[in-house]
């Protein structure tokens, strides 16, 4: 049977496809902007006929009705990285949090520790060889789909076809559900004054010919705002957004000096707008690869002058960085921060960077803290920390004593908090 006939034989409605899910199943949902909302809506519509179905995914941009209070007993979410749409459910006990490095999640599927019964994926239409692209995100989805007992694909002509290890053949798909709809978007904002100041300090650390990893948010946007005068930059990152496009079009990012995948932007997913997605569509300079490759510290380290830029909620005076919780309140997840911090640390000429505003809550709280509050998770350990940047400067903590670290961190804290931070450090006998 040729792939055209095979495709027709697999076509069903959303309602028909989701009947395959049964009580007790574990269902994987494609992450980020690639969330197949049409399939998810058909799944949640079946709540009254289902019990104890576990929903597992990374951050998703769309709705998450399966965590609503009325869904208890029918669905329960296992969060691998908590986004705003499931944060309350996780902290109110209606969903579960799993702390794990992004580079290691896929092994949970492939080794049978977290078997997937049904994978809901979102793809472009098949090409002339019967391959469908995972579109704007392959991350952990490819491994989940390849290990699932059943794969249901929402096939959408609006999903871009993006190069790399980012394809699934029709033979591996159980059901095809055709549904055309705009891809979910996550627009970026303009960096504020503080983010631009942080970005300026980080830009000073970036040499021509560096390869960058950065996420989404005001601080990465602040960095992009400040590196227009750089030359021959490359990108190896877990995700990228619209801000990278301007730098490519300006010739700042050309990937020519990369020591791994020269000429290519390497990522595993995109969080952005249609402009970003259209730019990546069939663009040979962009390749998406699974997180187990992109986030592997030993792969990352093969990029010379690797600069990893990650944010934190707070850093204590010994250099412990918290990026995923507010006390015992789970805010996000480990994600790829440690993967890239460790990879950049082992890169020739690499720079691992943790960046954060000096204060929070309108300047009433210092993010350079005496100690992390009880219950706070340590995302990046003292041993992994190198550069820390606020709007007041950049300091390198690597190889420093506790007293030296405390002095350096106090030097980039907000002036309003320096005195009490110094008093705390002296009280601990870290310096006199």
Secondary structure as GFF3:
##gff-version 3
##sequence-region A 1 432
A	DSSP	alpha_helix	3	10	.	.	.	ID=ss1
A	DSSP	alpha_helix	14	17	.	.	.	ID=ss2
A	DSSP	three_ten_helix	18	20	.	.	.	ID=ss3
A	DSSP	beta_strand	26	29	.	.	.	ID=ss4
A	DSSP	alpha_helix	37	44	.	.	.	ID=ss5
A	DSSP	three_ten_helix	47	49	.	.	.	ID=ss6
A	DSSP	beta_strand	53	57	.	.	.	ID=ss7
A	DSSP	three_ten_helix	65	67	.	.	.	ID=ss8
A	DSSP	three_ten_helix	69	71	.	.	.	ID=ss9
A	DSSP	beta_strand	75	79	.	.	.	ID=ss10
A	DSSP	alpha_helix	87	91	.	.	.	ID=ss11
A	DSSP	beta_strand	95	97	.	.	.	ID=ss12
A	DSSP	three_ten_helix	102	104	.	.	.	ID=ss13
A	DSSP	alpha_helix	105	110	.	.	.	ID=ss14
A	DSSP	beta_strand	118	123	.	.	.	ID=ss15
A	DSSP	beta_strand	131	133	.	.	.	ID=ss16
A	DSSP	alpha_helix	141	147	.	.	.	ID=ss17
A	DSSP	beta_strand	150	155	.	.	.	ID=ss18
A	DSSP	beta_strand	163	164	.	.	.	ID=ss19
A	DSSP	beta_strand	167	169	.	.	.	ID=ss20
A	DSSP	three_ten_helix	170	172	.	.	.	ID=ss21
A	DSSP	beta_strand	175	178	.	.	.	ID=ss22
A	DSSP	alpha_helix	193	205	.	.	.	ID=ss23
A	DSSP	beta_strand	211	214	.	.	.	ID=ss24
A	DSSP	alpha_helix	218	226	.	.	.	ID=ss25
A	DSSP	beta_strand	234	235	.	.	.	ID=ss26
A	DSSP	beta_strand	239	240	.	.	.	ID=ss27
A	DSSP	alpha_helix	243	249	.	.	.	ID=ss28
A	DSSP	beta_strand	265	267	.	.	.	ID=ss29
A	DSSP	beta_strand	269	270	.	.	.	ID=ss30
A	DSSP	alpha_helix	274	280	.	.	.	ID=ss31
A	DSSP	beta_strand	286	288	.	.	.	ID=ss32
A	DSSP	alpha_helix	291	294	.	.	.	ID=ss33
A	DSSP	alpha_helix	297	300	.	.	.	ID=ss34
A	DSSP	beta_strand	306	311	.	.	.	ID=ss35
A	DSSP	beta_strand	314	316	.	.	.	ID=ss36
A	DSSP	beta_strand	321	322	.	.	.	ID=ss37
A	DSSP	beta_strand	325	326	.	.	.	ID=ss38
A	DSSP	beta_strand	329	330	.	.	.	ID=ss39
A	DSSP	alpha_helix	337	345	.	.	.	ID=ss40
A	DSSP	beta_strand	351	355	.	.	.	ID=ss41
A	DSSP	beta_strand	359	360	.	.	.	ID=ss42
A	DSSP	beta_strand	365	366	.	.	.	ID=ss43
A	DSSP	beta_strand	368	369	.	.	.	ID=ss44
A	DSSP	beta_strand	387	390	.	.	.	ID=ss45
A	DSSP	beta_strand	393	396	.	.	.	ID=ss46
A	DSSP	alpha_helix	402	411	.	.	.	ID=ss47
A	DSSP	alpha_helix	415	427	.	.	.	ID=ss48
###
